[in-house]
Amino acid sequence: MNDDDDLTRLRELSARGSRDATDQLVELAAERGDLGELRRLAESGSRDAVDQLVEAAAEHEDLDELRRLADGGSQDAADVLEELTTE
């Protein structure tokens, strides 16, 4: 099985509610810097994906992404956004 097949299988399992598959997808997406995958996972309810997005946005000082995450209810994103905009 190749990487694409593995990702497809993990996505299928995640969509069926497998927490382990979701966790693996978050880890792989974070390693690859795949913000699109992290956003998709965050939108489906993964707090870990939100945390990874906040971390990536903070590293790149991506204020738009932090605002989007804060507007979506992430207190961590709101806190980082406040820190970055009051410096």
QUIFENPE-V68156 format. One record per run of one state. SS is the DSSP state (a for helix, b for strand, c for the rest). FROM is the first residue (numbers start at 1). TO is the last residue. If there is no record, write none. Layout:
ss:SS from:FROM to:TO
ss:SS from:FROM to:TO
This chain:
ss:c from:1 to:2
ss:a from:3 to:15
ss:c from:16 to:18
ss:a from:19 to:32
ss:c from:33 to:34
ss:a from:35 to:43
ss:c from:44 to:46
ss:a from:47 to:59
ss:c from:60 to:62
ss:a from:63 to:71
ss:c from:72 to:74
ss:a from:75 to:85
ss:c from:86 to:87
